Amino acid sequence: MVERQIKLTANEDVKEFVNQASKCDFDIDVFYNRVVIDAKSILGVLSMDLTKVLTVRCNGHDERFDEFLNKFAVA
């Protein structure tokens, strides 16, 4: 299981994130406080507070998705 901190600022970022997450054959969750959303749900991700740093938890590994997350990674 891998956890990364990301920040999605625009609706286009959310669309791209959900599109890339949907290509993975394992579960990916997005967390903020106690809220857990399926990363493959565009409505779910859009409903989150995008002004905050989000935690992404991957229950598998995909090299392309890991590299994609670097685009939104928070140091």
PDB file of N, CA, C and O in Angstrom, chain B, residues numbered from 101:
ATOM      1  N   MET B 101       0.853  -1.180   0.000  1.00  0.00           N
ATOM      2  CA  MET B 101       0.000   0.000   0.000  1.00  0.00           C
ATOM      3  C   MET B 101       0.894   1.236   0.000  1.00  0.00           C
ATOM      4  O   MET B 101       1.832   1.342   0.790  1.00  0.00           O
ATOM      5  N   VAL B 102       0.587   2.164  -0.896  1.00  0.00           N
ATOM      6  CA  VAL B 102       1.380   3.382  -1.049  1.00  0.00           C
ATOM      7  C   VAL B 102       0.490   4.580  -0.764  1.00  0.00           C
ATOM      8  O   VAL B 102      -0.647   4.638  -1.232  1.00  0.00           O
ATOM      9  N   GLU B 103       1.005   5.540   0.007  1.00  0.00           N
ATOM     10  CA  GLU B 103       0.267   6.782   0.268  1.00  0.00           C
ATOM     11  C   GLU B 103       1.076   7.950  -0.258  1.00  0.00           C
ATOM     12  O   GLU B 103       2.292   8.012  -0.078  1.00  0.00           O
ATOM     13  N   ARG B 104       0.384   8.883  -0.917  1.00  0.00           N
ATOM     14  CA  ARG B 104       1.013  10.092  -1.447  1.00  0.00           C
ATOM     15  C   ARG B 104       0.140  11.285  -1.102  1.00  0.00           C
ATOM     16  O   ARG B 104      -1.080  11.158  -1.010  1.00  0.00           O
ATOM     17  N   GLN B 105       0.754  12.437  -0.913  1.00  0.00           N
ATOM     18  CA  GLN B 105       0.053  13.693  -0.674  1.00  0.00           C
ATOM     19  C   GLN B 105       0.011  14.454  -1.995  1.00  0.00           C
ATOM     20  O   GLN B 105       1.044  14.670  -2.629  1.00  0.00           O
ATOM     21  N   ILE B 106      -1.193  14.860  -2.408  1.00  0.00           N
ATOM     22  CA  ILE B 106      -1.330  15.599  -3.661  1.00  0.00           C
ATOM     23  C   ILE B 106      -2.230  16.816  -3.456  1.00  0.00           C
ATOM     24  O   ILE B 106      -2.929  16.936  -2.450  1.00  0.00           O
ATOM     25  N   LYS B 107      -2.191  17.705  -4.431  1.00  0.00           N
ATOM     26  CA  LYS B 107      -3.079  18.863  -4.430  1.00  0.00           C
ATOM     27  C   LYS B 107      -3.619  19.037  -5.844  1.00  0.00           C
ATOM     28  O   LYS B 107      -2.865  19.247  -6.793  1.00  0.00           O
ATOM     29  N   LEU B 108      -4.940  18.946  -5.963  1.00  0.00           N
ATOM     30  CA  LEU B 108      -5.623  19.150  -7.243  1.00  0.00           C
ATOM     31  C   LEU B 108      -6.264  20.536  -7.188  1.00  0.00           C
ATOM     32  O   LEU B 108      -7.094  20.797  -6.317  1.00  0.00           O
ATOM     33  N   THR B 109      -5.894  21.411  -8.093  1.00  0.00           N
ATOM     34  CA  THR B 109      -6.365  22.787  -8.000  1.00  0.00           C
ATOM     35  C   THR B 109      -7.481  23.140  -8.972  1.00  0.00           C
ATOM     36  O   THR B 109      -8.291  24.020  -8.681  1.00  0.00           O
ATOM     37  N   ALA B 110      -7.539  22.477 -10.110  1.00  0.00           N
ATOM     38  CA  ALA B 110      -8.531  22.826 -11.130  1.00  0.00           C
ATOM     39  C   ALA B 110      -9.379  21.611 -11.485  1.00  0.00           C
ATOM     40  O   ALA B 110      -8.979  20.471 -11.251  1.00  0.00           O
ATOM     41  N   ASN B 111     -10.554  21.870 -12.051  1.00  0.00           N
ATOM     42  CA  ASN B 111     -11.426  20.779 -12.478  1.00  0.00           C
ATOM     43  C   ASN B 111     -10.747  19.905 -13.532  1.00  0.00           C
ATOM     44  O   ASN B 111     -10.972  18.696 -13.573  1.00  0.00           O
ATOM     45  N   GLU B 112      -9.927  20.508 -14.376  1.00  0.00           N
ATOM     46  CA  GLU B 112      -9.192  19.734 -15.385  1.00  0.00           C
ATOM     47  C   GLU B 112      -8.221  18.767 -14.708  1.00  0.00           C
ATOM     48  O   GLU B 112      -8.027  17.649 -15.185  1.00  0.00           O
ATOM     49  N   ASP B 113      -7.612  19.190 -13.601  1.00  0.00           N
ATOM     50  CA  ASP B 113      -6.721  18.304 -12.844  1.00  0.00           C
ATOM     51  C   ASP B 113      -7.493  17.105 -12.313  1.00  0.00           C
ATOM     52  O   ASP B 113      -7.003  15.977 -12.352  1.00  0.00           O
ATOM     53  N   VAL B 114      -8.701  17.353 -11.818  1.00  0.00           N
ATOM     54  CA  VAL B 114      -9.534  16.273 -11.285  1.00  0.00           C
ATOM     55  C   VAL B 114      -9.895  15.289 -12.392  1.00  0.00           C
ATOM     56  O   VAL B 114      -9.811  14.077 -12.196  1.00  0.00           O
ATOM     57  N   LYS B 115     -10.291  15.798 -13.542  1.00  0.00           N
ATOM     58  CA  LYS B 115     -10.646  14.923 -14.664  1.00  0.00           C
ATOM     59  C   LYS B 115      -9.468  14.047 -15.063  1.00  0.00           C
ATOM     60  O   LYS B 115      -9.622  12.845 -15.282  1.00  0.00           O
ATOM     61  N   GLU B 116      -8.295  14.653 -15.156  1.00  0.00           N
ATOM     62  CA  GLU B 116      -7.092  13.912 -15.536  1.00  0.00           C
ATOM     63  C   GLU B 116      -6.739  12.866 -14.471  1.00  0.00           C
ATOM     64  O   GLU B 116      -6.375  11.738 -14.800  1.00  0.00           O
ATOM     65  N   PHE B 117      -6.849  13.247 -13.201  1.00  0.00           N
ATOM     66  CA  PHE B 117      -6.553  12.332 -12.097  1.00  0.00           C
ATOM     67  C   PHE B 117      -7.489  11.122 -12.118  1.00  0.00           C
ATOM     68  O   PHE B 117      -7.027   9.985 -12.020  1.00  0.00           O
ATOM     69  N   VAL B 118      -8.804  11.355 -12.245  1.00  0.00           N
ATOM     70  CA  VAL B 118      -9.782  10.261 -12.258  1.00  0.00           C
ATOM     71  C   VAL B 118      -9.565   9.371 -13.485  1.00  0.00           C
ATOM     72  O   VAL B 118      -9.682   8.149 -13.393  1.00  0.00           O
ATOM     73  N   ASN B 119      -9.254   9.972 -14.616  1.00  0.00           N
ATOM     74  CA  ASN B 119      -8.995   9.206 -15.829  1.00  0.00           C
ATOM     75  C   ASN B 119      -7.802   8.267 -15.638  1.00  0.00           C
ATOM     76  O   ASN B 119      -7.870   7.093 -16.005  1.00  0.00           O
ATOM     77  N   GLN B 120      -6.728   8.774 -15.074  1.00  0.00           N
ATOM     78  CA  GLN B 120      -5.537   7.943 -14.844  1.00  0.00           C
ATOM     79  C   GLN B 120      -5.806   6.874 -13.778  1.00  0.00           C
ATOM     80  O   GLN B 120      -5.343   5.741 -13.912  1.00  0.00           O
ATOM     81  N   ALA B 121      -6.546   7.223 -12.729  1.00  0.00           N
ATOM     82  CA  ALA B 121      -6.865   6.255 -11.672  1.00  0.00           C
ATOM     83  C   ALA B 121      -7.729   5.129 -12.222  1.00  0.00           C
ATOM     84  O   ALA B 121      -7.586   3.979 -11.808  1.00  0.00           O
ATOM     85  N   SER B 122      -8.613   5.448 -13.139  1.00  0.00           N
ATOM     86  CA  SER B 122      -9.518   4.450 -13.710  1.00  0.00           C
ATOM     87  C   SER B 122      -8.773   3.405 -14.540  1.00  0.00           C
ATOM     88  O   SER B 122      -9.289   2.310 -14.763  1.00  0.00           O
ATOM     89  N   LYS B 123      -7.596   3.727 -14.987  1.00  0.00           N
ATOM     90  CA  LYS B 123      -6.804   2.780 -15.778  1.00  0.00           C
ATOM     91  C   LYS B 123      -6.127   1.719 -14.910  1.00  0.00           C
ATOM     92  O   LYS B 123      -5.630   0.721 -15.430  1.00  0.00           O
ATOM     93  N   CYS B 124      -6.104   1.927 -13.596  1.00  0.00           N
ATOM     94  CA  CYS B 124      -5.463   0.976 -12.680  1.00  0.00           C
ATOM     95  C   CYS B 124      -6.447  -0.121 -12.296  1.00  0.00           C
ATOM     96  O   CYS B 124      -7.642   0.134 -12.148  1.00  0.00           O
ATOM     97  N   ASP B 125      -5.944  -1.335 -12.137  1.00  0.00           N
ATOM     98  CA  ASP B 125      -6.811  -2.469 -11.822  1.00  0.00           C
ATOM     99  C   ASP B 125      -6.862  -2.775 -10.324  1.00  0.00           C
ATOM    100  O   ASP B 125      -7.183  -3.897  -9.933  1.00  0.00           O
ATOM    101  N   PHE B 126      -6.551  -1.795  -9.495  1.00  0.00           N
ATOM    102  CA  PHE B 126      -6.619  -1.944  -8.043  1.00  0.00           C
ATOM    103  C   PHE B 126      -7.342  -0.745  -7.460  1.00  0.00           C
ATOM    104  O   PHE B 126      -7.548   0.256  -8.146  1.00  0.00           O
ATOM    105  N   ASP B 127      -7.732  -0.846  -6.188  1.00  0.00           N
ATOM    106  CA  ASP B 127      -8.469   0.238  -5.543  1.00  0.00           C
ATOM    107  C   ASP B 127      -7.549   1.398  -5.214  1.00  0.00           C
ATOM    108  O   ASP B 127      -6.411   1.210  -4.784  1.00  0.00           O
ATOM    109  N   ILE B 128      -8.068   2.605  -5.426  1.00  0.00           N
ATOM    110  CA  ILE B 128      -7.361   3.834  -5.072  1.00  0.00           C
ATOM    111  C   ILE B 128      -8.362   4.702  -4.327  1.00  0.00           C
ATOM    112  O   ILE B 128      -9.459   4.964  -4.822  1.00  0.00           O
ATOM    113  N   ASP B 129      -7.983   5.145  -3.138  1.00  0.00           N
ATOM    114  CA  ASP B 129      -8.849   5.987  -2.325  1.00  0.00           C
ATOM    115  C   ASP B 129      -8.211   7.351  -2.123  1.00  0.00           C
ATOM    116  O   ASP B 129      -6.988   7.484  -2.106  1.00  0.00           O
ATOM    117  N   VAL B 130      -9.063   8.367  -1.970  1.00  0.00           N
ATOM    118  CA  VAL B 130      -8.614   9.725  -1.683  1.00  0.00           C
ATOM    119  C   VAL B 130      -9.182  10.097  -0.316  1.00  0.00           C
ATOM    120  O   VAL B 130     -10.373   9.916  -0.063  1.00  0.00           O
ATOM    121  N   PHE B 131      -8.318  10.620   0.571  1.00  0.00           N
ATOM    122  CA  PHE B 131      -8.705  10.957   1.936  1.00  0.00           C
ATOM    123  C   PHE B 131      -8.521  12.435   2.210  1.00  0.00           C
ATOM    124  O   PHE B 131      -7.578  13.060   1.725  1.00  0.00           O
ATOM    125  N   TYR B 132      -9.428  12.982   2.989  1.00  0.00           N
ATOM    126  CA  TYR B 132      -9.237  14.278   3.619  1.00  0.00           C
ATOM    127  C   TYR B 132     -10.020  14.240   4.924  1.00  0.00           C
ATOM    128  O   TYR B 132     -11.226  13.993   4.922  1.00  0.00           O
ATOM    129  N   ASN B 133      -9.336  14.485   6.037  1.00  0.00           N
ATOM    130  CA  ASN B 133      -9.923  14.309   7.374  1.00  0.00           C
ATOM    131  C   ASN B 133     -10.483  12.901   7.476  1.00  0.00           C
ATOM    132  O   ASN B 133      -9.731  11.938   7.328  1.00  0.00           O
ATOM    133  N   ARG B 134     -11.768  12.748   7.721  1.00  0.00           N
ATOM    134  CA  ARG B 134     -12.362  11.418   7.850  1.00  0.00           C
ATOM    135  C   ARG B 134     -13.117  10.982   6.603  1.00  0.00           C
ATOM    136  O   ARG B 134     -13.719   9.909   6.586  1.00  0.00           O
ATOM    137  N   VAL B 135     -13.090  11.785   5.585  1.00  0.00           N
ATOM    138  CA  VAL B 135     -13.811  11.491   4.352  1.00  0.00           C
ATOM    139  C   VAL B 135     -12.940  10.611   3.456  1.00  0.00           C
ATOM    140  O   VAL B 135     -11.779  10.925   3.198  1.00  0.00           O
ATOM    141  N   VAL B 136     -13.519   9.506   2.988  1.00  0.00           N
ATOM    142  CA  VAL B 136     -12.821   8.599   2.072  1.00  0.00           C
ATOM    143  C   VAL B 136     -13.643   8.501   0.796  1.00  0.00           C
ATOM    144  O   VAL B 136     -14.832   8.187   0.837  1.00  0.00           O
ATOM    145  N   ILE B 137     -13.004   8.771  -0.337  1.00  0.00           N
ATOM    146  CA  ILE B 137     -13.674   8.769  -1.632  1.00  0.00           C
ATOM    147  C   ILE B 137     -12.921   7.838  -2.578  1.00  0.00           C
ATOM    148  O   ILE B 137     -11.692   7.767  -2.548  1.00  0.00           O
ATOM    149  N   ASP B 138     -13.666   7.133  -3.410  1.00  0.00           N
ATOM    150  CA  ASP B 138     -13.073   6.306  -4.461  1.00  0.00           C
ATOM    151  C   ASP B 138     -12.453   7.239  -5.507  1.00  0.00           C
ATOM    152  O   ASP B 138     -13.141   8.099  -6.056  1.00  0.00           O
ATOM    153  N   ALA B 139     -11.178   7.073  -5.778  1.00  0.00           N
ATOM    154  CA  ALA B 139     -10.473   7.952  -6.717  1.00  0.00           C
ATOM    155  C   ALA B 139     -10.970   7.803  -8.150  1.00  0.00           C
ATOM    156  O   ALA B 139     -10.665   8.642  -8.997  1.00  0.00           O
ATOM    157  N   LYS B 140     -11.728   6.756  -8.432  1.00  0.00           N
ATOM    158  CA  LYS B 140     -12.234   6.535  -9.779  1.00  0.00           C
ATOM    159  C   LYS B 140     -13.604   7.176  -9.984  1.00  0.00           C
ATOM    160  O   LYS B 140     -14.209   7.025 -11.045  1.00  0.00           O
ATOM    161  N   SER B 141     -14.094   7.891  -8.967  1.00  0.00           N
ATOM    162  CA  SER B 141     -15.390   8.568  -9.031  1.00  0.00           C
ATOM    163  C   SER B 141     -15.179  10.059  -9.219  1.00  0.00           C
ATOM    164  O   SER B 141     -14.719  10.743  -8.305  1.00  0.00           O
ATOM    165  N   ILE B 142     -15.513  10.570 -10.400  1.00  0.00           N
ATOM    166  CA  ILE B 142     -15.288  12.001 -10.661  1.00  0.00           C
ATOM    167  C   ILE B 142     -16.155  12.867  -9.758  1.00  0.00           C
ATOM    168  O   ILE B 142     -15.692  13.901  -9.275  1.00  0.00           O
ATOM    169  N   LEU B 143     -17.403  12.470  -9.518  1.00  0.00           N
ATOM    170  CA  LEU B 143     -18.265  13.254  -8.635  1.00  0.00           C
ATOM    171  C   LEU B 143     -17.752  13.231  -7.210  1.00  0.00           C
ATOM    172  O   LEU B 143     -17.817  14.238  -6.505  1.00  0.00           O
ATOM    173  N   GLY B 144     -17.242  12.089  -6.786  1.00  0.00           N
ATOM    174  CA  GLY B 144     -16.699  11.977  -5.437  1.00  0.00           C
ATOM    175  C   GLY B 144     -15.507  12.893  -5.240  1.00  0.00           C
ATOM    176  O   GLY B 144     -15.430  13.612  -4.244  1.00  0.00           O
ATOM    177  N   VAL B 145     -14.578  12.870  -6.183  1.00  0.00           N
ATOM    178  CA  VAL B 145     -13.375  13.701  -6.058  1.00  0.00           C
ATOM    179  C   VAL B 145     -13.730  15.174  -6.172  1.00  0.00           C
ATOM    180  O   VAL B 145     -13.168  16.000  -5.453  1.00  0.00           O
ATOM    181  N   LEU B 146     -14.660  15.521  -7.071  1.00  0.00           N
ATOM    182  CA  LEU B 146     -15.067  16.925  -7.190  1.00  0.00           C
ATOM    183  C   LEU B 146     -15.774  17.429  -5.938  1.00  0.00           C
ATOM    184  O   LEU B 146     -15.778  18.631  -5.673  1.00  0.00           O
ATOM    185  N   SER B 147     -16.373  16.524  -5.165  1.00  0.00           N
ATOM    186  CA  SER B 147     -17.084  16.932  -3.957  1.00  0.00           C
ATOM    187  C   SER B 147     -16.135  17.247  -2.801  1.00  0.00           C
ATOM    188  O   SER B 147     -16.557  17.813  -1.793  1.00  0.00           O
ATOM    189  N   MET B 148     -14.871  16.889  -2.936  1.00  0.00           N
ATOM    190  CA  MET B 148     -13.902  17.145  -1.873  1.00  0.00           C
ATOM    191  C   MET B 148     -13.454  18.609  -1.908  1.00  0.00           C
ATOM    192  O   MET B 148     -13.616  19.302  -2.913  1.00  0.00           O
ATOM    193  N   ASP B 149     -12.895  19.054  -0.799  1.00  0.00           N
ATOM    194  CA  ASP B 149     -12.378  20.422  -0.697  1.00  0.00           C
ATOM    195  C   ASP B 149     -11.030  20.471  -1.413  1.00  0.00           C
ATOM    196  O   ASP B 149     -10.015  20.045  -0.862  1.00  0.00           O
ATOM    197  N   LEU B 150     -11.023  20.983  -2.622  1.00  0.00           N
ATOM    198  CA  LEU B 150      -9.813  20.979  -3.437  1.00  0.00           C
ATOM    199  C   LEU B 150      -8.804  22.046  -3.029  1.00  0.00           C
ATOM    200  O   LEU B 150      -7.735  22.144  -3.631  1.00  0.00           O
ATOM    201  N   THR B 151      -9.126  22.844  -2.020  1.00  0.00           N
ATOM    202  CA  THR B 151      -8.151  23.812  -1.522  1.00  0.00           C
ATOM    203  C   THR B 151      -7.203  23.162  -0.526  1.00  0.00           C
ATOM    204  O   THR B 151      -6.224  23.781  -0.107  1.00  0.00           O
ATOM    205  N   LYS B 152      -7.481  21.931  -0.147  1.00  0.00           N
ATOM    206  CA  LYS B 152      -6.684  21.215   0.855  1.00  0.00           C
ATOM    207  C   LYS B 152      -5.785  20.173   0.199  1.00  0.00           C
ATOM    208  O   LYS B 152      -6.006  19.770  -0.943  1.00  0.00           O
ATOM    209  N   VAL B 153      -4.779  19.753   0.935  1.00  0.00           N
ATOM    210  CA  VAL B 153      -3.911  18.666   0.490  1.00  0.00           C
ATOM    211  C   VAL B 153      -4.658  17.357   0.729  1.00  0.00           C
ATOM    212  O   VAL B 153      -5.195  17.130   1.813  1.00  0.00           O
ATOM    213  N   LEU B 154      -4.689  16.500  -0.289  1.00  0.00           N
ATOM    214  CA  LEU B 154      -5.396  15.229  -0.226  1.00  0.00           C
ATOM    215  C   LEU B 154      -4.393  14.085  -0.123  1.00  0.00           C
ATOM    216  O   LEU B 154      -3.280  14.174  -0.641  1.00  0.00           O
ATOM    217  N   THR B 155      -4.795  13.021   0.543  1.00  0.00           N
ATOM    218  CA  THR B 155      -3.966  11.821   0.639  1.00  0.00           C
ATOM    219  C   THR B 155      -4.522  10.769  -0.303  1.00  0.00           C
ATOM    220  O   THR B 155      -5.713  10.460  -0.262  1.00  0.00           O
ATOM    221  N   VAL B 156      -3.677  10.225  -1.141  1.00  0.00           N
ATOM    222  CA  VAL B 156      -4.063   9.165  -2.076  1.00  0.00           C
ATOM    223  C   VAL B 156      -3.457   7.866  -1.569  1.00  0.00           C
ATOM    224  O   VAL B 156      -2.251   7.779  -1.334  1.00  0.00           O
ATOM    225  N   ARG B 157      -4.308   6.854  -1.401  1.00  0.00           N
ATOM    226  CA  ARG B 157      -3.832   5.533  -0.968  1.00  0.00           C
ATOM    227  C   ARG B 157      -4.092   4.531  -2.080  1.00  0.00           C
ATOM    228  O   ARG B 157      -5.237   4.306  -2.475  1.00  0.00           O
ATOM    229  N   CYS B 158      -3.018   3.932  -2.581  1.00  0.00           N
ATOM    230  CA  CYS B 158      -3.111   2.936  -3.645  1.00  0.00           C
ATOM    231  C   CYS B 158      -2.934   1.551  -3.039  1.00  0.00           C
ATOM    232  O   CYS B 158      -1.969   1.300  -2.317  1.00  0.00           O
ATOM    233  N   ASN B 159      -3.863   0.660  -3.334  1.00  0.00           N
ATOM    234  CA  ASN B 159      -3.779  -0.720  -2.848  1.00  0.00           C
ATOM    235  C   ASN B 159      -3.183  -1.631  -3.906  1.00  0.00           C
ATOM    236  O   ASN B 159      -3.619  -2.768  -4.086  1.00  0.00           O
ATOM    237  N   GLY B 160      -2.204  -1.125  -4.586  1.00  0.00           N
ATOM    238  CA  GLY B 160      -1.500  -1.850  -5.632  1.00  0.00           C
ATOM    239  C   GLY B 160      -0.402  -0.948  -6.164  1.00  0.00           C
ATOM    240  O   GLY B 160      -0.143   0.119  -5.607  1.00  0.00           O
ATOM    241  N   HIS B 161       0.242  -1.373  -7.238  1.00  0.00           N
ATOM    242  CA  HIS B 161       1.336  -0.562  -7.787  1.00  0.00           C
ATOM    243  C   HIS B 161       1.231  -0.515  -9.308  1.00  0.00           C
ATOM    244  O   HIS B 161       1.044  -1.534  -9.972  1.00  0.00           O
ATOM    245  N   ASP B 162       1.356   0.683  -9.830  1.00  0.00           N
ATOM    246  CA  ASP B 162       1.401   0.902 -11.273  1.00  0.00           C
ATOM    247  C   ASP B 162       2.406   2.023 -11.512  1.00  0.00           C
ATOM    248  O   ASP B 162       2.203   3.157 -11.078  1.00  0.00           O
ATOM    249  N   GLU B 163       3.474   1.698 -12.195  1.00  0.00           N
ATOM    250  CA  GLU B 163       4.567   2.659 -12.397  1.00  0.00           C
ATOM    251  C   GLU B 163       4.100   3.935 -13.096  1.00  0.00           C
ATOM    252  O   GLU B 163       4.513   5.034 -12.727  1.00  0.00           O
ATOM    253  N   ARG B 164       3.236   3.789 -14.107  1.00  0.00           N
ATOM    254  CA  ARG B 164       2.742   4.978 -14.827  1.00  0.00           C
ATOM    255  C   ARG B 164       1.936   5.877 -13.911  1.00  0.00           C
ATOM    256  O   ARG B 164       2.075   7.099 -13.966  1.00  0.00           O
ATOM    257  N   PHE B 165       1.081   5.282 -13.055  1.00  0.00           N
ATOM    258  CA  PHE B 165       0.266   6.087 -12.149  1.00  0.00           C
ATOM    259  C   PHE B 165       1.149   6.784 -11.108  1.00  0.00           C
ATOM    260  O   PHE B 165       0.897   7.935 -10.754  1.00  0.00           O
ATOM    261  N   ASP B 166       2.181   6.091 -10.618  1.00  0.00           N
ATOM    262  CA  ASP B 166       3.114   6.704  -9.665  1.00  0.00           C
ATOM    263  C   ASP B 166       3.796   7.923 -10.275  1.00  0.00           C
ATOM    264  O   ASP B 166       3.929   8.957  -9.621  1.00  0.00           O
ATOM    265  N   GLU B 167       4.225   7.801 -11.522  1.00  0.00           N
ATOM    266  CA  GLU B 167       4.868   8.933 -12.190  1.00  0.00           C
ATOM    267  C   GLU B 167       3.875  10.065 -12.434  1.00  0.00           C
ATOM    268  O   GLU B 167       4.226  11.241 -12.336  1.00  0.00           O
ATOM    269  N   PHE B 168       2.631   9.701 -12.753  1.00  0.00           N
ATOM    270  CA  PHE B 168       1.587  10.702 -12.949  1.00  0.00           C
ATOM    271  C   PHE B 168       1.347  11.484 -11.661  1.00  0.00           C
ATOM    272  O   PHE B 168       1.172  12.701 -11.708  1.00  0.00           O
ATOM    273  N   LEU B 169       1.336  10.805 -10.508  1.00  0.00           N
ATOM    274  CA  LEU B 169       1.092  11.481  -9.227  1.00  0.00           C
ATOM    275  C   LEU B 169       2.176  12.513  -8.905  1.00  0.00           C
ATOM    276  O   LEU B 169       1.924  13.471  -8.174  1.00  0.00           O
ATOM    277  N   ASN B 170       3.373  12.322  -9.444  1.00  0.00           N
ATOM    278  CA  ASN B 170       4.457  13.304  -9.216  1.00  0.00           C
ATOM    279  C   ASN B 170       4.063  14.686  -9.699  1.00  0.00           C
ATOM    280  O   ASN B 170       4.549  15.688  -9.174  1.00  0.00           O
ATOM    281  N   LYS B 171       3.191  14.752 -10.691  1.00  0.00           N
ATOM    282  CA  LYS B 171       2.724  16.034 -11.240  1.00  0.00           C
ATOM    283  C   LYS B 171       1.965  16.852 -10.194  1.00  0.00           C
ATOM    284  O   LYS B 171       2.013  18.082 -10.211  1.00  0.00           O
ATOM    285  N   PHE B 172       1.258  16.162  -9.277  1.00  0.00           N
ATOM    286  CA  PHE B 172       0.446  16.839  -8.278  1.00  0.00           C
ATOM    287  C   PHE B 172       0.991  16.698  -6.864  1.00  0.00           C
ATOM    288  O   PHE B 172       0.347  17.132  -5.909  1.00  0.00           O
ATOM    289  N   ALA B 173       2.161  16.102  -6.717  1.00  0.00           N
ATOM    290  CA  ALA B 173       2.728  15.807  -5.398  1.00  0.00           C
ATOM    291  C   ALA B 173       3.024  17.086  -4.612  1.00  0.00           C
ATOM    292  O   ALA B 173       3.432  18.109  -5.161  1.00  0.00           O
ATOM    293  N   VAL B 174       2.801  16.975  -3.316  1.00  0.00           N
ATOM    294  CA  VAL B 174       3.125  18.059  -2.391  1.00  0.00           C
ATOM    295  C   VAL B 174       4.390  17.652  -1.655  1.00  0.00           C
ATOM    296  O   VAL B 174       4.486  16.536  -1.143  1.00  0.00           O
ATOM    297  N   ALA B 175       5.345  18.545  -1.602  1.00  0.00           N
ATOM    298  CA  ALA B 175       6.646  18.235  -0.971  1.00  0.00           C
ATOM    299  C   ALA B 175       6.539  18.022   0.512  1.00  0.00           C
ATOM    300  O   ALA B 175       7.544  17.756   1.171  1.00  0.00           O
TER     301      ALA B 175
END
